[in-house]
Amino acid sequence: MHQSHALVAIVTLLSLLVYVWMILRIPGARRRTGIDAPAMTGDPELERHIRVQANTVEWLVIYLPALWLFAIYWNDLFAAAMGVVWIVGRIIYALGYAADPKKRELGFIIQALATAILVFGALGRAIWVYAVIGA
């Protein structure tokens, strides 16, 4: 039976909304610190919010293709579940890092493990499919 991938589509869009939430936190940090754009440094609070946003976009380019490839090669429901774990990890990371950089580790580990499952699961299955079916 063909999967619709609607769950992964929903999780993809939720992931992007979490990223938008991170972006929208930066202007608040700018107002509180009095640092106007385009400056990116000058206060640790602003720098932490910018780093959360930058780190998240760095991970999105790994996570999103892996999420979709896992859904295609394995299962939409499990891929979506790993996507929800990734989202929760990123939120924990963002809130922890914004409060104190030493509090970012748990969220980072959660999202990194979810991403690793998606990447290596999709890669393993793609290799298997290629080996069995061929080009």
N, C-alpha and C positions, 0 to 999 in steps of 0.2 A: 504494500500500500504506500502511496506517495504521501510524504509528510508536507504539511502546509508551511511549516516553519514560522507560524504566527507567534508562537511563544518566544522564539529567538528574536523575532522582529520587535516584539514588545520590550524584551529585555535590552535590546540594542538601543531603542529609543529612551528607555529609562536610564541607561548608562550615559547617554548623551545629555539628558536632563540633569543628572548628578554633576556632570562636567560643567554645564551652564551655571548651576548653583555655585560651583567653586569659582567660576569666573566672576559672578555677581558679588561675591564676597570681597573682591579686591577693591572696588570703589569705596566700600565702607571702611576698609583698612586705610585707604588713602585719606578719607575725610578725618578719621580718628587721629592719624599721624601727621596730617597737614602736608603730605608729600604729593604733589601734583604730577600727573603724567607729563612727560615720558620717563621721569625718574623711576628707577627700579630698585634703588637702594636708599638707605638712610635711616631706616627704623626696622628693628627686628620683626615687629608684627607684620608690616607690609611685606617684608622679604619672605616670611613664612607663608603668607597667603599666595604670593607669586610662585613660590617653590611648589606648593601643593598643586596649583594649576599646571605648572610646567611638567611636574612629575607625572601627573595624570595623563596629559596628552602624550607623553613619552610611552606610557603603558597602553593607551588606547590603540596605538598602531600595531601592537603585538596581540592584545586581547581580542579586538573585534574580528579580525580575519580568522583567528583561531576559534572563536565562538561559532562563527558561521561554518567553517570547515568541519568542526566537530559535529555540528547539527546535520550537515549534509552526509558525512561519512558514518555517523553513529546514530544519534538520537536527539530529536528536538527538545524533548522534556529534560533530559540530563544536561544538555548544553545550556538550556535556559536556567536550570537550577544552579549550575556553576557560574552563570552570569549574575544571578542574584547574590551568590557568595562574593563574587568580585565587587559588586556594588556595595555590599555591606562593608567589605574590607576597605574600599576607598573612602567611604564615609567615616569609618573609625580612624583611618589614616588622617583624613583632612581635619577632623575635629581634634585629634590628638596633637598633630603637628602644629596647628594654629595655637593651641594652648601652651605647648612646650615640645620642642623638637625631640626630646627624649621619649615622648609618648607616641611616636609615630610607628614604632616597630610592629605592634600587634596587627594593626590594619594593613601594613605593608606585607607582612608574612601571609595573612589571609588572602589578599588579592594575588600575591605572587604564586601561591600554591594553586589557586583556582586557575590562573593563567597557565601554569605548567601542565595541569591536567588537560586543559583544552589543547594546548600546543602539541604535547607528546601523544595525546590520544588521537588527535586528527592526523598527525604525521604517521604514527604507527598504522592506523587504519588505511591511509592513502598508500603507504608502501605495500601493505597486505593486498589491497585491491589491485594495485599495479602488478604485483607478483602473480596473483591468481588469474586475473583477467587479461593483463598485458596492456599494451598501448591502445 
